[in-house]
Amino acid sequence: MKVVYLDNNATTRVDPEVFEAMLPLLTDQFGNPSSAHGFGALAGAALRNARRQLQALIGAEFDDEITFTSGGTESDNAAILSALQVMPDRTEIVTSAVEHPAVLTLCAHLEETRRVKVHRIPVDCQGRLNIDAYRAALNPNVAIVSIMWANNETGTIFPVAKLADLAKEVGALFHTDAVQAVGKLPMDLKSTAIDMLSLSSHKFHGPKGAGALFVKRAVRFHSLIKGGHQESDRRAGTENTPGIVGLGMAAELALKFMDDETPRIKWLRDRLENGLVQRVPNTFVNGDPLERLPNTASIGFERIEGHGILHLLDRKGIVCSSGSACTSGCAEPSHVLSAMKMPYGAVRFSFARDNDQEDVDRVLEVLPSIVEKLRDASTSEPDSRGAEDLHCVPGLSGRRTGHHS
Ligand SMILES: *Cc1c(COP(=O)(O)O)cnc(C)c1O
């Protein structure tokens, strides 16, 4: 059975061209870029090339603004911990309620162990940041703002350039976890006030265990990992040369394909959303209808949780992910859906350039009967959670749909 892979926000397939680019570094060109001999210098040249490929994708002004890391999680940790170190008199962090655990778990840890105050800015039922709460949280004691560019569960895009401008007004550093945005959205960092940005190779057809942190030249930075002088003293440890070369090639391909692939992927995503909404009654699409990643569909089905759907789809060879809105007692609680006050769980389908219309039509063929089966078996009454408790009632402010006759 051919697997229909629609979980590209979790990870993506390594592009064959990326694999080809990595192979020499795993075989003949195994040198250490820090070595004094010409053999090591070959690997060093490959790193410089990768840095320039990545610089082009994110629109950085200088290639030395890019430090290679082990991925998104390390970059997020490095950015936030560096800010607290370079601004020791500031003890507050502003972030959002819907960040990736790489940011939220670190913030909770800092709150417990270092008496750092953390402001978690709430979102509305479409996942949009509460700008008034954001402005209110900003004050001269904030060392760093860390707000993601796009959310991994709903695809909602935050206005990071504008948020960075506001952070500057109180002298705070601005970091963005752009792991879901890099390679999917055009970027020109040199024209923004964003100080630091995290990205991860395996979210855009590069290998796992490779990523980068962008740090604007004017920004002081303290290395998270102490050791040798690699990466201009910003990240110690012998460079993952195959991973970095793969990341560079993945960046080059993302840039090359972006103009043609973005509308095609969006068309597939919209075909799935519209098709489901037409075929399955009481279904709604989560996230900001306008400011949303082109590849992500988060779909809620009234009265049923996402994990049941996920497992039945998995048996039919369709791979996606799910989250539920409850905070206890259910299989996969999602802090994102909870922050959006979603009454039901959701299934996330995330597309990439190796998906096609056949994949979408396969989901449209099998999912309606799965939902019907689960709803028939479901013991929960319609609206059992009490819509009056919810700030967001699907059908009033969400984009829930009834049966189209
Ligand atoms: C995947 C992801 C990460 C973690 O990146 P890794 O390279 O897997 O450590 C961080 N933030 C977001 C938004 C992600 O989607």
The ligand as an SDF file (V2000), in Angstrom:
LIG
                    3D

 15 15  0  0  0  0  0  0  0  0999 V2000
    9.7920   21.0490   14.5610 C   0  0  0  0  0  0  0  0  0  0  0  0
    9.7390   22.3370   15.2960 C   0  0  0  0  0  0  0  0  0  0  0  0
   10.7500   22.6880   16.2160 C   0  0  0  0  0  0  0  0  0  0  0  0
   11.8650   21.7480   16.5970 C   0  0  0  0  0  0  0  0  0  0  0  0
   12.8270   21.6170   15.6050 O   0  0  0  0  0  0  0  0  0  0  0  0
   13.8640   20.3870   15.6890 P   0  0  0  0  0  0  0  0  0  0  0  0
   14.8390   20.6390   14.5950 O   0  0  0  0  0  0  0  0  0  0  0  0
   13.0640   19.1480   15.4650 O   0  0  0  0  0  0  0  0  0  0  0  0
   14.4950   20.4370   17.0470 O   0  0  0  0  0  0  0  0  0  0  0  0
   10.6780   23.9250   16.8220 C   0  0  0  0  0  0  0  0  0  0  0  0
    9.6870   24.7810   16.5380 N   0  0  0  0  0  0  0  0  0  0  0  0
    8.7010   24.4870   15.6620 C   0  0  0  0  0  0  0  0  0  0  0  0
    7.6450   25.5020   15.3710 C   0  0  0  0  0  0  0  0  0  0  0  0
    8.6900   23.2470   15.0130 C   0  0  0  0  0  0  0  0  0  0  0  0
    7.7100   22.9660   14.1600 O   0  0  0  0  0  0  0  0  0  0  0  0
  1  2  1  0
  2  3  1  0
  2 14  2  0
  3  4  1  0
  3 10  2  0
  4  5  1  0
  5  6  1  0
  6  7  2  0
  6  8  1  0
  6  9  1  0
 10 11  1  0
 11 12  2  0
 12 13  1  0
 12 14  1  0
 14 15  1  0
M  END
$$$$
